[in-house]
Amino acid sequence: MKAQTFLPEDYRPAEDEPFMNERQLEYFRRKLIAWKQELLDQSAETLEGLQDSARNVPDLADRASEETDRSLELRTRDRQRKLVSKIDAALRRIETGEYGYCEMTGEPISLKRLDARPIAIMTLEAQERHERRERVHRDD
């Protein structure tokens, strides 16, 4: 078990420190874990809400409205489930030392991008190229 890295409460990764040093890795690790826990808590609340609302509603319009709400909630939770797996993948990349580097180019991903989207796997430029290629092939 490795020693816990000290991280001041107000710490923010800075461009003038070595890229993906212990403090930056710990900052992103904590951010990812907090995000994952928030998603899991919301998921538990959804399950409780769905169990509570699983009642027989006699009015057809009310039943349809409730089904629509339930369907939307389940779609949202499915997206969040996929997000949790991306968070887990990012945490694994932190452990293996691959976190913060673009999967396409190997270049460092900007700290601002990682702070805004800690599960990012590509630099902004590589992501834009990927999306343009995807759009072109999708239009075929």
Stockholm file with secondary structure:
# STOCKHOLM 1.0

chainA/1-140         MKAQTFLPEDYRPAEDEPFMNERQLEYFRRKLIAWKQELLDQSAETLEGLQDSARNVPDLADRASEETDRSLELRTRDRQRKLVSKIDAALRRIETGEYGYCEMTGEPISLKRLDARPIAIMTLEAQERHERRERVHRDD
#=GR chainA/1-140 SS CCCCCCCCTTCCCCTTSCTTCHHHHHHHHHHHHHHHHHHHHHHHHHHHHHHHTCSCCCSHHHHHHHHHHHHHHHHHHHHHHHHHHHHHHHHHHHHHTCTTBCTTTCCBCCHHHHHHCTTCCSCHHHHHHHHHHHHHHHHC
#=GC SS_cons         CCCCCCCCTTCCCCTTSCTTCHHHHHHHHHHHHHHHHHHHHHHHHHHHHHHHTCSCCCSHHHHHHHHHHHHHHHHHHHHHHHHHHHHHHHHHHHHHTCTTBCTTTCCBCCHHHHHHCTTCCSCHHHHHHHHHHHHHHHHC
//
